[in-house]
Amino acid sequence: MHLFKLWLLSLGHMFTDIAQGALPLFLPYLKETFDLSYFAVGLIFLFSSVASSIIQPVFGLISDRYYCFWMLPVGCFVALTAVAMVGVAPNYWLLLLIVTISGLGVASYHPEASRAVFFLSGEKKATAMSIFSVGGNLGFALGPIIATFLLSLHGLKGSLGFLALGIVTGTILLLALPSISREVVKNTEINGLGRGKEKKTVRFTITMPVILLMVIVTIRSWIHMGLIMYIPLYYLDYLKLDPIYGSSLLTVLLMAGAFGTLIGGPLADRFGLKSVMYFSFASVLPLIYLLFNSTGIATFFYTAFIGAAIVSTFSITTVYAQKLMPENIGLASGLVLGFAIGTGGLGTTILGFISDHWGLMASIWLLMFLPLVGILLISYLPKPVKQPTAHLNERGHS
């Protein structure tokens, strides 16, 4: 594995997803500023998710056809620069446009970066993908911390502080492009999947196992995004507690998720992809109930365990999809990292509708039962076929 380059891509992943991680902390303030319903708040999540995730397969197809390394610095820069404008949006409709532009920046980064990770990983693909994924989960975790700090300084206008992050990170990735692109191009040629400026016919078939995997990832996303949205709303808007308490729990959830991602890949390489997926969904089922029926320090422990368990499968499902679609690594990444995860935004909109009509706790009860559906569907997944990997030019790299 090319560890340095993998960690560099993970760093870009972290800063790109800081933009997404910050958004939930703005929601209670935006709800008050624009006098929004829960449904309208859910729409903010929906627009962000459609742009950042559901559109990702389009960028994945482009990535499979051409070398698009420029997406790495540009995507990160756009994601952070646009989210910097959230706090100064003059009205709700312009706010939706801004979160959409930020989401497009996120969408352009992930497929090309995931494809690069695949060809820099050697045989330990789940481990390499966990290194890449941990950056994204750290970004989600750091987003609320940075947002809370900026909000405490300048209120909603503090979002402009994300502009500096976009400039710095975009520059770092731009400088790193020559080194990353050389190795990726070399390894794609070794695997017989090289592509150039000339047009290339991209063949793909989305089989039933791929669709089933996407449904499983969608359910996981509904659970994860639902918790990200409802933990701040539950403690700030429903229980009327200190905003710091809600943001602290959200940070714990996301930081624990980063830890879960880091250990999930190596565990999957050792015990199998499906085994770790089973454990993830089975453990989350009782933990969500315990979370919303606990007080004190126990609440933080349950939050941490949920974050680690549910997010541990992020890298695993990506590798699963790549192995099911070996000739379309970019598209596979876009479908799982993007389309399926992005439907979590649709889930939060539905949860918002339920909350408006039957109360916040009705949505939380729904989140408690979703892991059962995931467990059932995992049992129907076929075991992925082990794909041959290139061994050339791997020695001597770190």
N, C-alpha and C positions, 0 to 999 in steps of 0.2 A: 504493500500500500504506500501511496505517496502522502504520508501523514501531514507534512507541512501544508501542502496544497489543499488537502481535505479540511484542515482546520481553518485555512484562509477562506474557503468557500463557506464553512460553517460560520465564520465571523460575519461575512456578508449576509448570510441567512439571518443571523441574530439581529443585525441592524435593520434589515428589511422588515422583519416581523415585530420589531419595536413599534413600528407604526401601527400595526394591527393590535398589539397588546395595549397600547395607550388608549384606544378608542372607548373601551368599556368604562374607564374612569371618567370620561367626559360626559357619558350618557345622563347621569343624574343632574348635572349642571345644565346640559342642553335641554333636558326635559323641563326644567324650571324656567330657563331663559325663554324658550319658545312655547311654553305651556303645552307640552305634548302629551298625548295619551300613550299607554303602553304599546299600542299597535304602531303608533308613529315612531316610537323608539325602536321597535322591532324592525321597522322599515329601514332605519339607518343601518342596522346590522345587515339587512338583506341586500341593500345596494352595495355595501362594502364587500359582502361575501360573493355576490354575483360577479363583481369586477375582479376581485382578488383570487377567486378560487374556481368558480364555475366556468369562467372563460379560459382557464389554464390549458385545457386540451387543445385549444386553437394555437396557443404558443408552443405546445408540445409537438403538434404537427409541423409547425415551422422549424422547430429545433431538429426534428427527424430529417427534414429535407435539406436544410442549410446549416452551416456553422454560424451561430448567432451569439458569439461571446459578448458582443456589445450589450446584450440584455442584462448582463451582470451588473456593471456600474450604473447603467441608465435606469434599470428597474429599481435598484436600491435608492438612487437619488430621487426619483419621482415619488416613490412611496413615502419617504420622509418629508420631502418638500411640500407635498399636498396636505399631509396630515398637520403640518405646521399652520395651515390656513384654516383648520377647523374652528379654532377659537375666535376667529375674526369674521366668520361667515355672517353676512348681514341678514339672511333669512333662511328658512328651513329648506327651501328648494335648492338654493345655491350650496347649502351644506351637503345635500345629497349628491350634487355634482362633484364636490370636492372629495368626499369619501370614495366616490367611484373612480376618480383619477388616481387617488392613492392606491386603490385596489388594483388598478391596471399595472401600476409599477410593481406591486407584489407579484401579480400573475406572470409578468414577463421574466422575473428572476428565477422562479422555482424550477420550471421544466429543464432549462438549459443547465442550471447548476446541478440538478439531480442527475442529468445525463452525464455530466462531467464526473460526478462522484462515482457513478457506475463503472466508468472506464478507468478510474484511478484507484479502484478498490482491490484488485486482485481477486482472490477467492473469498475473502471475508466481507461479502457484500452487505450483510446485515449489520456488521460492526461498523463498516465505513459509513453506511447510511445513518447509523445512530449518531456518529460523530457529526455528520451534517445536520441531522435533525435536532440535536441538542442545542445548536446555535439558534434555531428557530424558536424552540421552547424557552430558552433563556431570554430571547427577544420579547416573547409574550410576557415573561415574568418581569423583565426590566421596564417594559412599557408603562405599566401602572405606577411603578416607583418614580420614574422620570416625570410622568404626567402629574402625579401628586405633588412632586417638588415644584414643578413649573406653575401649577394651579395655586399653590400656596404663596408664590411670589407675585404673580400678576393676574390671578384669576384666569378666565378663559383665554385671554390674550397671551398667556404664558405659553400656549401651544407653539408660538413662533420660535421657541427655543429649539424645536426639532429641525429647523432649517440648517443650523450649524452641523448637526449630525449627518444630514444628507450630503452636505458638501464634502465633509471629511471622508466619510465612508465611500462615496462615489469616486473620490480621487484615489483612495487606496486600492480599490478594485480595478480601476483603470490602469494603474501602474503594474498590477499583478497579472494582467491579461496575457502578455506575451508568454510568460512561464507556464501558466495554466493551459493555454491553448495549444502549445507545442506538445505537451504530454497527452492531452486528450486526443488530438489529431493522430498522433502516433499509435495510440492504443485502439482507436476506432479502425484504423487501417489494419492493424494486426488481427482484429476480430472480423475483418471483412465487411465492415459497415461504414467505410469511409464515404464522405460526400463532399462535394465541392460547390463551386459557383454554378456549375451546370445544373439544369433541372434533373430531378430524380423522381421516379415514380415511387411513392410511398404506399406500400401495400399494408393493410391492416384488417384484422377481423376481431371484433369485440365478441368473444365467446360467452356462453352462459356462466362459466366460472368467473370471468372478469366482471360480469354484471352482478353476480352474487357477492363478490368481494366489494364492489362499489356500494351495494346496499348495506353491507356490514359497516363499511367506513362511514356511510351516511348516518347510521344509527349512532355510532360512536361520536360523530360530530354533533349530532343533536344533543347528546348527553354533555359533551365537553363545552360546546358553545352555550348551551342552556345554563350550565353552572357558572360560566364566565359572566353571563348577563345577569343571572338572578342572585348571585351571592352579594354583589353591591346593592342591588335593588332591595333584596330581602332585609339586609341589615340597616341600610340608609333610609329607604322609603317606607318599608313595612314595619320594622321594629323601631325606627327613629333613633338608632344608636349613632355614636360618633362616626363620622366618615372615615376616620383613620382605622377603625375596627374593620369595616368592610373592605377597605383597600388592603389592609394587612392580610386578611383571609385570602383575597384574590391573589396577592403576591405569593403566599404560601402555596396555593394551588398550582400556580404556574411554575414556581421554582422547583417544587417537587416533581412536576411534569418533566422538567429538564433532566432531573436525576433519573426518572423512570426511563426516559428516552436513551440515556447513556448506557444503562444496564440492559435494556430490552434487546438491543441488537446482539451483544455477545451471548445472552441467554438463548436467543433464537438460533444462533449459529451452533449452539451446543445441544439444545433440547428439541429444536424444531419450531417452525413458524406457528403452526396451529396450536401447539401446547401453550405457548406464551399468550396467544390470543384468548384461549379458553380461560386461563387464569385471570387475565385482565378483566374480562366481562363478569366472571363469577365473583370476583372480589369486590367489584364496584357495587354490585347489587345491594348487599347489606350496608355498605359504607355510606351511601347517600342517605338512607333512612337514619342512620346513627348521626350523621352530620346535622341534619335539621331537627334532631331531637336531643341535642347535647348543649352544654354550656361550659364556659371557662376554657381551660387549657385543652380539654378533650376535643373541643370544636376544631382547634388548630391541628391536632393529631389526625383526626378523621379527614380533614381537608387535605393534608399532606399525603395520606395514603391513597385517597381518591386520585389526586393529581398524578402521583407516580404510576398507579395502576392503569388508568385510562390512557395516558399518553405514552406508556411504554411500547404500545403497538404501532406508533406512527411510522417509524422506520421499517418495521416488519411488514406492514401492509404495502408500503412502497416497493420493497424488494419482491414481495409476493406478486404484485402486478407486473413488475419488470420480468420476472421469470415466466409469467403466463403470456407475455407479449415480448419475446426476446428481440424481435426485429423492429420494435417500435418503443424503444426505451423512453423517449421524450413524451410520446403520447400516453404511455402507461403511467409515467410520473404525473402528467397533467390530469389524467382521469382520477387518480387516487389522491394526490396531494391537492388537486384543484377541484374538479367537478364534485366528487363525492364529499370532500370536506366542506366545500362551499355550500352544499345543501343544508349545512348547519344554520346558515343564515335564514333559509326558508323555515327551518325548525323554530328559530327564535321568533319569527313573525307569527307562526301558528301559536306558539306559547304565549306571545303577547296578546293575541286574540282571546285565548282561553282565560288569561288573567283578567282582561277587561270584563269578561262576562261571568266568570265563575270564581274569580279571586286568585291571588298569587299562589296560594297553597295548592290549588288544583293543578297548576303547571308543574310544581315541584313533585307532586305525587306521580305525575306522568313520567317525569325523569327517573323516578325510582324503579319503574317497571320496564323501561326500555332495554336494560341489559339482558333480560330474559329472552327477548327476541333475538338479540345478537348471539347469544349462546346457541340457540336453536339453529340459526343460519350457518354458523361456523362449522357445525357438524356435517354440512353438505359440501363444504369446500374440498376439492381434490388436493392431494399433496402436490406441491410444485415440483416439476422436473428439474433436476440439477443441470445447469447450463455449463458448457465448457468455458473456461476463462483463459485469457492469454497469460503466459508466464514469462514472455520475453521482456527484457529490459526492466524487470521489477527489482532485481538485485541492486543494492547500492542506493536505493531511494528510501527516504525517511519522511 
